[in-house]
Amino acid sequence: MRHLRAWTLATLALSVGCEKFDDEPSGADAGPSGADAGPSGADAGPSGPTPGAADTPAAFSAEFARLFCANVAGCCDVALPANKVAACGAGVSEVIAQGNDRRAAVWDTGLAQTCLTQAAAAPLCAPLAAFEAATPACDQVYELARGTAAEGEACAEELDCAEPEGYDVWCDGVCKHDLVEAPRAAVGDACSETCTDEGDGAFSCQGLGDVPGACYTNDGLYCAADNRCAAAVGAGESCLENGLACGADLYCDGTRCVAKSAIGEACSFSSVCASGRCDSATGVCAERAPAGAACEDSRECADGLNCGLNPETFVGVCEAEGGGTNNDRAERCASFDQWTGGQ
């Protein structure tokens, strides 16, 4: 989704541990109280959209900011001071308001209301990819301000520039494009990347170029040397052209596609194991790891689990998707402070 990539993702640097706020100010500096003060820990969620908040771009910006900040604050296991909540709302709202002058001319109250309703209903402390997926109408609200200037044409800001599918755009006096998320291609389509959909909004890709297309191994495809999607290579066939060319249950041994190793067979990397996990302690392929087990990649964890980084030990651990037992929740709570301007 474009709206969070533009509005929040670049600014919310999820890199430090959760901070406990002990000194809540009082009086005029304390910020809003009651329902407007935001959540008071992991169990509190945002209230529904404020009536009339979708009527104008300015009101919408403030309301979306309130709902987003409440969602992030829900990651924290301690109550956040009201001034922190208010400062977050002000910071997010300022970013969202960019382009509001252009949106005002084509404002769609119904679409804005749908966005706010989706934001209020998004899973509390949702990872950003999950929040984006839960708020598709917000992407459309963001694009209401999108201009039509083509690559190389004059611009004053990023929103002046048309944005082709699969590209990020920016303004440097003229519109410039950068291929960042190539659309999923079919066999025979033009391509520049071979990708794997890892689930939960994550994917990995190999390849460089400006051809707007990606071949997915999940679809049994890879991007061949002629920049076209081709069917995956079978056992015994050459994979010198592309190490990701091998089909399901195969891997490239450096020259040819061979069958992945079974449980109990020797391994050096998880990618060579049919189970998806090479036990580093024993050096053999093993069943995928249960909750609480050490991991380096989510593919090593059992179904329904992700590999999250424990911020205290800096060791990967398999945990429930969206659970954020020691990783996502703490990091997203800490990201809340990025918007407060040090307040």
Buried (B, 14 or more C-beta within 10 A) or exposed (E): BBBBBBBBBEEBEBEBEBBEBEEEEEEEEBBBEEEBBBBBBBEBBBBEBBEEBBEBBBBBBBBBBBBBBBBBBBBBEBBBBBBBBBBBBBBBBEBBBBBBEBBEEEBBEEBBBBBBBBBBBBBBBBBBBBBBBBBEBBBBBBBBBBBEBBEEEEBEEBBBBBBBEBBBBEBEEBBBBEBEBBEBBEEEBBBBBBBBBBEBBEBEBEBEBEBBBBBBBBBBBBBBEEBBBBBBBEEEBEBEBBBBBBBEEBBBEEEBBBEBBEBEBEBEEBBBBBBBBBBBEEEBBBEBBEBEBBBBBBBBBBEEBBBBBBBEEEEBBBBEBBBBBBBBBBBBBBBBBBBBEEB
